[in-house]
Amino acid sequence: MNKSESAVFAERELPLVSALKTGRNRHSFHMPGNRAGQAFSAEFRSLLACLDTTELAATGDINEPAGIVLRALELAARTFSSAQTYFITCGSTTSLRIALAAAFKAGDRVLMGKGSHLSVANSCALLGLEAVLIKQDTLPRFADGQMKEAEVLRSLKEEKNLAGVLLMTPGYYGENLPLEKICQAAHARGIPVIVDSAHGAHFAIKVSGKSPGEKNWPRTALSQGADLVAQSAHKTLPALTPASMLHLSQAAIDSGRVSPARLAKMLPVFQTSSPSFPIAASLDYARDFIDHDAAAYVSRLLDLLEEFVAQLPSELSREYISGDDPCRLVLDYSASNCSRQKVFEILDAHRVDVELIDARCMVCIPPLDTPRESFIALGQACAEIARSGQSEHSQVKIDLAQRQAFLRQSRTSLTLRDSFSAESEALDFQNALGRQSAGVIAPYPPGMPLLWPGEEIKAADIALWQDLLDLAYDIRGIKSGKIGVLTDK
Ligand SMILES: Cc1ncc(COP(=O)(O)O)c(C=O)c1O
């Protein structure tokens, strides 16, 4: 923009443009993986706005793949080792909805974790699916409620008349759920496994295997037997928000577990009739990046991470075990005794933005091309966090209570769809004991429901929400202290 254009912008009121412009000089440890566009080549960056067009003879239609669109999808299918890949330009929220609609019909019972993303709960309600929540008795490691393999296998054995399974892996904190045995058990029952791998698009990178992180590089969901997999490329690869891919496996087609024709039919039902070409082109770009450049970026990032972790003050530690996503940086700051709000303030003062800060950990999603300066800035912020701990009440208890919430489940006689559409009233959440929630209650991020629609509100829920609000959490489903509850109880 030339000077006079900037001056015009300054005089007029463009709140979004102004706010987003000022965010550009900060250190990004959050999605999107395109790092404010800087991860794109200069040529692609300059092209982006010009790529915005409609369905023309020369371009084709992303919802009706043929010609050049089909070629781009075939290349993606090769890179991601699927039988068919679709570009979804409305995020994995839409990919998962399409997957559920393709694999199931209204009334079907689908096994899933309580810690499924709220978009999954919304989709189940919309599609009239019955979400059968997996019984969890082991405390989840993190506040996204990720389940254990044994819990999934046990529920698969115990639950009757299942039409399929939907699982999330990796979780928000980079924890992976091994899928191979689960897929074998589900397939033995003839039912499909859909995987929400929104955070795992980069697992398709063919890493060199030199460093420990590369040696333990996680396997993709497809390679472990999943039938349908949704991935948000924008979260971990250089792609525009909200670029997503939906992959279908050859085994799903051959076994008849998922019909490719039904999947194709669902695309235009849930995806806008004007899919975004710039977003789709960024998926083409991300696929090419994986084919040619990504492995070197991963090596470099893992080296930087190792160097960074070696210099961490003792009050902060990395939460990582073998099998986790080695690119995700989860830092436990509880030993610093620093409050969540203070951590925010310190990071902000160092111009560092992370993906999520919970009561115990901060989750950093370093884009694959994160510069060394950004790690230096994050390191300086961590040193200050280590020095300035002064929290009066123990946040660790809140973290524990948040994880324990995934072990509480109350069944409801209503389906999700009924709970969503039943008569409801707004109530102070403090007065909602014993009532049934009309919607999803989910701290955001990560957006994993602590309570599903129709579940009964317990005293422990109310206490936890108050604690989270005191820590300045945004809780979806609670607005100005009010919660929607069903009136017909
Ligand atoms: C686990 C998980 N699944 C699904 C989604 C939805 O993905 P998208 O933002 O691409 O619609 C998210 C978003 O954060 C997520 O964290």
PDBQT file of the ligand as one rigid body, heavy atoms in Angstrom, charges set to zero:
ROOT
HETATM    1  C1  LIG A 501      -9.636 -31.325  17.602  1.00  0.00    +0.000 C 
HETATM    2  C2  LIG A 501     -10.316 -30.369  16.661  1.00  0.00    +0.000 A 
HETATM    3  N1  LIG A 501     -11.203 -30.841  15.771  1.00  0.00    +0.000 NA
HETATM    4  C3  LIG A 501     -11.838 -30.052  14.888  1.00  0.00    +0.000 A 
HETATM    5  C4  LIG A 501     -11.607 -28.695  14.881  1.00  0.00    +0.000 A 
HETATM    6  C5  LIG A 501     -12.298 -27.842  13.870  1.00  0.00    +0.000 C 
HETATM    7  O1  LIG A 501     -11.364 -27.511  12.882  1.00  0.00    +0.000 OA
HETATM    8  P1  LIG A 501     -11.483 -26.217  11.935  1.00  0.00    +0.000 P 
HETATM    9  O2  LIG A 501     -11.091 -25.052  12.775  1.00  0.00    +0.000 OA
HETATM   10  O3  LIG A 501     -10.532 -26.499  10.820  1.00  0.00    +0.000 OA
HETATM   11  O4  LIG A 501     -12.898 -26.135  11.483  1.00  0.00    +0.000 OA
HETATM   12  C6  LIG A 501     -10.696 -28.144  15.802  1.00  0.00    +0.000 A 
HETATM   13  C7  LIG A 501     -10.438 -26.706  15.833  1.00  0.00    +0.000 C 
HETATM   14  O5  LIG A 501      -9.718 -26.179  16.630  1.00  0.00    +0.000 OA
HETATM   15  C8  LIG A 501     -10.038 -29.004  16.703  1.00  0.00    +0.000 A 
HETATM   16  O6  LIG A 501      -9.165 -28.531  17.608  1.00  0.00    +0.000 OA
ENDROOT
TORSDOF 0
